[in-house]
Amino acid sequence: MPNTNQENLDFMDTYKPDNYEATHLRILLHGPVGAGKSSFINSVDSVFKGRLTSQAPTDATSGSSFTMRYKTYKIRKDKGSIYSFVFNDLMGLEDRANTGVHMEDLKLALMGHVREGYQFDPKSRMQKGDQFYNPSPTLNDRVHVLVSVIPADRVSLLSQDVVKKMRDVRLAASEMGVPQMTILTKVDEACPQAKKDINNVYKSKYLKEQIDKFSEMLGLPLNCIFPVKNYETDISTNEGIDALILCALRQMITYGEDFLNNLQTADDL
């Protein structure tokens, strides 16, 4: 049986990386402009707070990326401590050359070479002498799981340029051993059945088709793609929406933890 919301909340409340070199697990979100990367971070925060929050800035009108700087988002507990996982939100991938996040910067972020506050420049990659270049990243600085964020209503509309960039990132992450998964956002906008009742998400043939299509497009296994709805137009939290977000988040932590454990096992040999 799937875990209940409370079981997932309890798991995340007590979660700490087993690898003694890591104090937290780093989740990197990437994907096309407007996919809902920042909104997902806010939605996770909202689930844990039980009310709507807006820690990561979002933009509902711009056609270009709103995230300009590399920033780590931590989810705070009620008593002032923080959960043992963090998010990084990247500038969006865009169609044309010299727009969106520079692919080399994305790869440097995966390896932990990008320091907090770095301002992305689509036209030029970060250089080794840059003040935001981290020459000696620790395990904490590295990315432990890579998450593609894709709007469910735009899977068929993804340009060849964006798909190629996503494949390149996936290849780079694979070469580093970094696990990958995808969240399909905006499921309610893509499917009237899900809009009517969020609990219909896994009954929807249309959403299943979009998952199949994206799996084939990126070469990602079906069990690594999770439908979610972010809190964007809602005025309060909802158990069904929480369930989708928590299910995806728990899988991110599970994949990231496996990666950290594999590194520790390799070091112990």
Secondary structure, 3 states (H helix, E strand, C coil): CCCCHHHHHHHHHHCCCCCCCCCCEEEEEECECCCCHHHHHHHHHHHHHCCCCCCCCCCCCCCCCCCCECEEEEEECCCCCEEEEEEEECCCECCCCCCECCHHHHHHHHHCCECCCCECCCCCCCCCCCCCECCCCCCCCCCCEEEEEEEHHHHHHCCHHHHHHHHHHHHHHHHHCCCEEEEEECHHHHCHHHHHCHHHHHHCHHHHHHHHHHHHHHCCCHHHEEECCCCCCCCCCCHHHHHHHHHHHHHHHHHHHHHHHHHHHHHHC
